[in-house]
Amino acid sequence: MPVHLVIHGHFYQPPRENPWTGRIERQPSAAPYPDWNHRIAAECYRPNAASRVLDERGRIQAIVNNYEWLSFNFGPTLMAWLVEAAPDVVAALREADRRSLERLGHGNAIAQSYNHMILPLASARDRETQVRWGVCEFAHRFGRRPAAMWLAETAVDRPTLELLARAGMRYLILSPAQAARWRPLPDGAWSSASSAELDPRRPYRWVLRNERGEPEGDLGLDIVFYHAPLSRGVSFQHYLKDAAALAGRIQEAGGGLPDPLLLLATDGESFGHHERFGDMCLARLFSREAARRDIHVTNLAAYLAAHRPAWEVELLPESAWSCSHGVGRWREDCGCSAGGGPGWNQAWRAPLREGLDRLRDALAQLFQDEGGALLADPWAARDDYIRLLLDPGSEAREAFFAAHQARPLGAEGQARALRLLEMQHQAMLMFTSCGWFFDDLGGIETVQNLRYAARAIELAAPFAPLDLEAL
C-alpha cells in the first residue's frame, strides 16, 4: 500500500505596512533587500513557483511549481502585499490550485484566519470576523470556497472549533500534542496521552456536542495531526538538504499501518528562506523520489474524501503548536521564549494583552454607538468590510452602502462610517500574534502592533469622549 503524503506549508509574514501610509518602510536588517517581505519573496515564495531539479552535473532536468504538490495557505495580509509586489507569485499560486483541483478533485490551497490573531484569546465578535474575512479573502483570490482554515499558531478552543464547523470548514490541521483523548468510532474505549500515544497516521473526527454530551447533528471537523518528528526535522534538523533521505524517512514512518497518511506541517518559509535551497529538495522529492518509494503526494481534502475517519478525538481546552502552556505565550510570561538570554523574562506580555483588550472593548462600544446611527447593523457591516479592503473602487463602495446604510448617507456620512470601519480594522491588526511571540517588547513585531493601536485611537478621536491612550 502506498504512503499518502501531504506536506503543508504555512506561508505567512506579519503585516509590516505603516498604518498611516500603507507602505512598508525600509528595514535595514533585511539587507540587501529593502524589507523582509521582499527578501523572503526572493528566497522562498518566488523560487517555489519555479524550482529547479538538477542532475549530478548541475544541469537543469526539470522546473517544478512546488505549489502544485504542496498543501498551502498564504496569510491574507501577506497575500495583499504579494498582489502588489509579486503578482507573478500570486499567478503561480492560482495556477497551482487550479492544477491540483484538476488532478485530485480538490485544490491545494486552504484559507487562514485573517491577520493571525490568537482566536481563543479574541472577543467573540473578533473571532467571527477573523473567520469570515479569511473565507471571503480566500474566495476572492482563488475563486472557490475553502475546505479548511489554518489557525494562527494552530491555537484552538471549543468556541473556535464550533465556529469553523458552522462556517462550513471540513478539516483542521493540528499538533498531536493538542489531543486530549481519542477512541475508535462509534463508542470504543478512550485513550489519552497519560496512557498511550496518538497515532498521527490516521484522520480523526471531532464531534460538536451539546452540554449533555449529545452530538449536534453531524456537525464537526475532521482533524489531521501532523507527524511531529518529521515536521520537526524539516523545520529545524535540515531534512531539506537531501530529498532521497527525506523520502526514505517518510516511507519508514509510514510502515506498520495499512494505507497510512503522513502529514508534515511547517512554516512555508522553511522551503528556501530558513533552509537555503529547501525548495529544490521539495522539487526533487515531488518529481523524482516520491514515485520511487511508492509515495502518493496528495492533499488533505482529497485524502479525506476517500478515507473517512474511523476514530474520534477530543482536544485540550486551549492549545497551540508553539506553546506547551495552552495559549500562555500570548498573554503571560509562561516560560516559552525565543531565547532572550539569562535573566530575561516576558512579564510585559500580560499588561500588553490587558491594555489592548481594554482598548478593543472601548473601541467596540464606540463603534456600536456611533456606527448604529449610520449602519443598519454595524457588526454585519464590519464583517462585510473585507470586500472594500479587497476592492476599494467606487462601484464596490456603492454596493456596500446600498446593503448596509441605515438611511441614505451622503459623502460626509459615508466618510464617517468608513472611518469607524477602518478603526475596527486597525483594532484587529493590533492583536497580530507575532507581537507576543518574541522576547523583546521593543522588537519590530510588538512595535508594529502598538502602531496599529495608535492608528485606531487616532481614527476614533472625532467620536471618542475619553482619552483612549489612558485606558
C-alpha positions in Angstrom: 0.0 0.0 0.0 1.3 3.5 -0.8 2.1 6.1 1.8 -0.2 9.1 1.3 1.9 12.2 1.8 0.7 15.7 2.4 3.3 18.4 3.1 1.6 21.6 4.3 3.4 25.0 4.1 2.0 27.8 6.3 3.3 30.8 4.4 3.0 33.9 6.5 4.6 37.2 7.5 3.1 39.6 9.9 1.7 42.8 8.3 4.5 45.3 8.1 2.9 48.3 6.5 3.0 51.8 8.1 -0.7 52.2 9.3 -0.7 55.8 8.0 0.8 55.3 4.6 0.0 51.7 3.8 3.7 51.2 2.7 6.5 49.1 4.3 9.3 51.3 5.4 13.0 50.3 4.9 14.1 47.6 7.3 17.9 47.5 7.4 18.0 44.0 9.0 16.7 42.7 5.7 19.6 44.0 3.6 20.4 43.8 0.8 16.6 43.9 0.3 14.5 46.9 1.3 12.4 44.9 3.7 11.8 41.4 4.9 8.8 40.8 2.6 11.0 41.4 -0.4 13.8 39.3 1.0 11.6 36.3 1.8 9.8 36.6 -1.6 13.2 36.4 -3.3 14.5 33.5 -1.2 11.3 31.4 -0.8 7.9 32.5 -2.4 9.2 33.0 -5.9 11.7 30.1 -6.1 9.0 27.6 -5.0 6.9 28.7 -8.0 9.7 27.6 -10.4 12.1 25.3 -8.6 14.9 23.6 -10.4 15.7 19.8 -10.4 19.4 19.3 -11.3 21.3 16.3 -12.4 24.7 15.2 -11.0 26.5 17.7 -13.2 24.3 20.6 -12.1 22.2 20.7 -15.3 18.5 21.6 -15.1 16.4 18.5 -15.6 13.0 20.0 -14.8 11.3 23.1 -13.4 8.6 22.4 -10.8 5.9 24.6 -9.4 6.1 23.2 -5.8 2.7 24.7 -5.0 1.1 22.2 -7.4 2.1 19.5 -4.9 2.2 21.3 -1.6 -0.8 21.9 0.6 -0.5 25.5 1.4 -2.0 28.6 2.9 -0.9 32.2 2.5 -1.8 34.7 5.1 -4.3 37.3 3.8 -2.2 40.2 4.8 0.9 38.7 3.1 -1.2 37.9 0.0 -2.4 41.6 -0.2 1.3 42.6 -0.4 2.1 39.9 -3.0 -0.7 41.1 -5.2 1.0 44.4 -5.5 4.7 43.5 -5.2 4.9 40.0 -6.7 1.9 39.3 -9.0 3.8 36.5 -10.7 3.9 34.6 -7.4 0.1 35.1 -7.0 -0.5 33.8 -10.5 1.6 30.7 -9.8 -0.4 30.0 -6.6 -3.7 30.3 -8.5 -2.4 28.1 -11.3 -1.1 25.5 -8.8 -4.5 25.4 -7.0 -6.3 25.0 -10.4 -4.0 22.2 -11.5 -4.3 20.3 -8.2 -8.1 20.7 -8.4 -7.9 19.1 -11.8 -5.6 16.3 -10.7 -7.1 15.4 -7.3 -10.6 16.9 -7.4 -9.6 19.2 -4.6 -7.4 22.2 -4.6 -4.2 22.5 -2.6 -4.9 26.0 -1.2 -6.7 26.5 2.2 -7.7 29.7 3.9 -6.2 31.4 7.0 -7.9 33.4 9.8 -7.4 37.0 8.6 -4.5 38.6 10.5 -3.0 35.8 12.5 -4.9 36.6 15.7 -4.9 34.0 18.5 -8.6 33.1 18.3 -9.0 31.6 21.8 -8.0 35.0 23.2 -10.1 37.0 20.9 -13.5 38.5 21.6 -16.4 36.6 20.2 -17.1 39.3 17.6 -13.4 39.5 16.5 -13.2 35.7 16.3 -16.2 35.6 14.0 -14.9 38.4 11.8 -11.5 36.8 11.5 -13.1 33.7 10.1 -15.5 35.5 7.8 -12.7 37.7 6.5 -10.4 34.7 5.9 -13.1 32.8 4.0 -14.0 35.9 1.9 -10.4 36.8 1.1 -9.7 33.2 0.0 -12.7 33.1 -2.3 -11.7 36.4 -3.8 -8.1 35.1 -4.5 -8.9 31.5 -5.6 -12.4 31.7 -7.0 -13.9 29.0 -4.7 -14.8 28.4 -1.1 -12.1 27.0 1.2 -12.4 23.5 2.6 -10.3 24.3 5.6 -8.7 27.2 7.5 -5.2 27.4 9.1 -5.4 28.9 12.6 -2.7 31.2 13.8 -0.2 29.0 15.8 -2.8 26.3 15.4 -4.4 27.9 18.5 -7.8 26.5 19.2 -10.6 26.0 21.7 -14.1 24.7 21.6 -15.8 28.0 20.5 -13.3 28.2 17.6 -14.0 24.7 16.6 -17.7 25.3 16.6 -17.3 28.5 14.6 -15.3 26.7 12.0 -17.7 23.8 11.7 -20.7 26.2 11.3 -18.7 28.2 8.7 -18.5 25.1 6.6 -14.9 24.1 7.2 -14.4 20.4 6.7 -11.0 19.7 8.4 -8.3 21.2 10.5 -4.5 20.7 10.9 -3.3 20.5 14.5 -0.3 19.2 16.5 -0.7 15.8 18.1 0.1 17.5 21.5 -3.3 19.2 21.2 -5.2 16.0 21.6 -6.8 15.2 25.0 -8.1 11.7 24.3 -9.2 9.5 21.4 -11.1 6.3 20.6 -12.4 4.1 17.8 -15.8 5.1 16.5 -18.6 4.7 17.3 -18.0 4.0 21.0 -14.7 2.4 21.6 -12.6 2.8 24.8 -10.9 6.2 25.2 -7.1 6.5 25.3 -5.2 9.6 26.5 -1.7 11.0 26.5 -1.2 9.7 30.1 -1.5 6.1 28.9 -0.9 6.0 25.2 0.5 7.8 22.2 -1.8 9.2 19.5 -1.0 7.8 16.0 -1.0 10.8 13.6 -1.1 8.5 10.6 -4.9 8.3 10.5 -7.5 11.0 10.5 -9.8 11.7 13.5 -13.3 13.2 13.9 -14.1 16.0 16.4 -17.8 15.9 17.1 -19.7 19.0 18.1 -21.6 18.1 21.3 -24.1 20.0 23.4 -23.9 20.4 27.2 -25.4 17.0 27.7 -22.6 15.4 25.5 -25.0 14.7 22.7 -23.9 15.2 19.1 -25.4 18.3 17.4 -26.5 16.6 14.2 -23.5 15.7 12.1 -21.6 19.0 12.8 -17.9 18.5 13.5 -14.5 18.7 11.9 -12.1 16.1 10.6 -8.8 16.6 12.5 -5.5 15.7 10.9 -2.4 15.8 13.2 1.0 16.4 11.7 3.8 13.9 12.1 5.8 15.7 14.8 9.3 14.1 14.3 9.2 14.5 10.5 7.8 18.1 10.7 10.4 19.0 13.3 13.1 17.5 11.2 12.0 19.6 8.2 11.8 22.8 10.4 14.9 22.5 12.5 17.1 19.5 11.6 18.0 20.1 8.0 15.9 17.3 6.5 15.5 19.5 3.4 19.2 19.0 2.4 18.6 15.5 0.9 15.4 14.6 -1.0 16.3 10.9 -1.1 16.9 10.7 2.6 13.7 12.6 3.3 11.8 10.2 1.1 13.3 7.3 3.0 12.3 8.7 6.3 8.7 9.3 5.0 8.5 5.7 3.8 9.9 4.3 7.1 7.5 6.4 9.2 4.5 5.0 7.2 5.4 1.4 8.0 3.1 -0.8 10.1 -0.2 0.8 9.2 -2.3 0.0 6.0 -2.9 3.0 3.8 -1.1 5.4 6.1 -1.4 9.2 5.9 1.7 11.2 6.7 1.2 15.0 7.1 4.2 17.2 7.5 3.4 20.8 8.5 5.8 23.7 8.9 6.3 27.3 8.2 6.4 27.6 4.4 9.4 29.9 4.8 11.4 26.7 5.6 11.4 26.0 1.9 14.2 28.3 0.8 14.4 31.1 3.5 15.1 29.2 6.7 16.7 26.3 4.7 18.6 27.6 1.7 17.6 25.6 -1.4 14.9 23.8 0.5 12.6 24.5 -2.5 14.9 22.3 -4.6 14.7 19.4 -2.1 10.9 19.6 -2.4 11.0 19.7 -6.2 13.2 16.6 -6.3 11.0 14.8 -3.8 7.8 15.6 -5.7 9.2 14.9 -9.2 11.6 12.0 -8.6 11.9 10.4 -5.2 8.2 10.0 -4.3 7.4 7.7 -7.2 10.5 5.6 -6.5 9.3 5.0 -2.9 5.6 4.4 -3.7 4.7 7.7 -2.0 1.4 9.2 -3.3 1.5 13.0 -3.0 -1.9 14.4 -2.3 -3.8 17.0 -0.3 -6.0 16.5 2.8 -9.3 17.3 1.2 -8.7 14.6 -1.5 -7.4 12.1 1.1 -10.4 12.6 3.4 -12.9 12.3 0.6 -11.7 8.7 0.2 -10.7 7.9 3.8 -13.4 8.9 6.4 -12.2 9.0 10.0 -12.8 5.8 12.0 -11.6 7.5 15.2 -13.0 10.2 17.4 -10.8 12.8 19.2 -11.4 15.4 21.9 -9.0 18.3 22.2 -7.4 20.2 25.1 -9.5 23.1 26.3 -7.0 25.6 24.9 -3.9 24.7 22.9 -1.4 25.7 20.2 1.5 24.2 18.4 4.2 26.6 19.8 3.2 26.8 23.4 3.1 23.9 25.9 1.0 26.1 28.3 -2.2 26.3 26.2 -2.1 29.8 24.8 0.0 31.3 27.6 2.6 32.6 25.2 0.3 35.3 24.0 -1.0 36.5 27.4 1.6 35.9 30.1 5.2 35.1 31.0 4.5 31.3 30.6 8.2 30.3 30.1 8.0 29.9 26.3 10.5 32.2 24.7 12.7 32.6 21.6 16.0 32.9 23.6 16.1 36.2 25.4 19.2 35.4 27.4 20.0 34.8 31.1 17.6 36.6 33.4 15.3 37.6 30.6 11.5 37.4 31.0 8.3 38.2 29.2 6.5 39.8 32.1 5.4 42.5 29.7 3.1 40.1 27.8 0.2 40.3 30.4 0.0 44.1 30.7 0.2 44.4 26.9 -2.6 42.0 26.4 -4.7 43.6 29.1 -4.2 47.1 27.8 -5.1 46.2 24.3 -8.1 44.3 25.5 -9.3 47.4 27.3 -8.8 49.5 24.1 -10.5 46.9 22.0 -13.6 46.9 24.2 -13.8 50.7 24.3 -13.5 50.9 20.5 -16.1 48.2 20.1 -18.6 50.2 22.3 -17.7 53.4 20.3 -18.3 51.5 17.0 -21.6 50.2 18.3 -22.8 53.6 19.5 -21.6 55.7 16.5 -22.0 53.1 13.8 -25.5 52.4 14.9 -26.6 55.8 13.6 -25.1 55.2 10.2 -25.3 51.4 9.6 -28.3 49.1 9.8 -26.2 46.5 11.6 -22.7 47.8 12.4 -21.3 44.3 13.1 -22.7 42.8 9.9 -21.2 45.8 8.1 -17.8 45.1 9.7 -18.0 41.5 8.6 -18.6 42.7 5.1 -15.9 45.5 5.2 -13.3 43.0 3.9 -14.9 43.4 0.4 -13.8 47.1 0.4 -10.3 46.1 1.5 -10.2 43.7 -1.4 -11.8 46.1 -3.8 -11.8 49.8 -2.8 -13.3 51.0 -6.0 -16.3 53.3 -6.2 -18.7 50.6 -7.6 -17.9 48.3 -4.6 -18.3 51.1 -2.2 -21.7 52.0 -3.6 -22.8 48.4 -3.3 -21.6 48.2 0.2 -23.5 51.2 1.4 -26.6 50.1 -0.5 -26.5 47.0 1.5 -25.6 48.4 4.9 -26.6 52.0 5.4 -29.2 52.7 8.0 -30.5 55.6 5.9 -29.3 57.3 2.7 -25.8 58.6 3.5 -24.2 61.5 1.7 -20.4 61.8 1.3 -19.9 63.0 4.9 -22.0 60.2 6.4 -20.1 57.6 4.3 -16.8 59.1 5.3 -17.7 58.8 9.0 -18.8 55.2 8.5 -15.7 54.3 6.7 -13.6 55.9 9.4 -15.3 53.8 12.0 -14.9 50.6 10.0 -11.2 51.3 9.4 -10.8 51.9 13.1 -12.1 48.4 13.7 -9.7 47.0 11.0 -6.8 48.6 12.8 -8.1 47.4 16.2 -7.9 43.8 14.9 -4.5 44.2 13.4 -3.1 45.3 16.8 -3.7 41.6 18.0 -1.5 40.0 15.4 0.1 37.1 17.3 3.8 38.0 16.5 3.6 40.9 18.9 3.7 38.5 21.8 5.8 35.6 20.3 9.3 37.0 20.7 11.3 38.2 23.7 11.7 41.9 23.4 8.9 44.4 23.9 10.8 46.7 21.7 11.0 44.2 18.8 9.6 45.3 15.4 6.6 42.9 15.7 5.4 44.3 19.1 6.1 47.9 18.0 4.0 47.3 14.9 1.1 46.1 16.9 1.3 49.3 19.0 1.4 51.4 15.8 -1.9 49.8 14.8 -3.3 50.6 18.2 -2.2 54.2 17.8 -3.8 54.4 14.4 -7.1 53.0 15.8 -7.0 55.6 18.6 -6.4 58.4 16.0 -9.3 57.2 13.9 -11.5 57.1 16.9 -10.6 60.7 18.0 -13.6 62.5 16.4 -16.0 60.2 18.2 -14.3 59.4 21.5 -15.4 61.1 24.7 -12.4 59.5 26.6 -8.7 59.7 26.3 -8.2 56.2 24.8 -4.5 56.2 25.3 -5.0 56.4 29.1 -7.1 53.2 29.2 
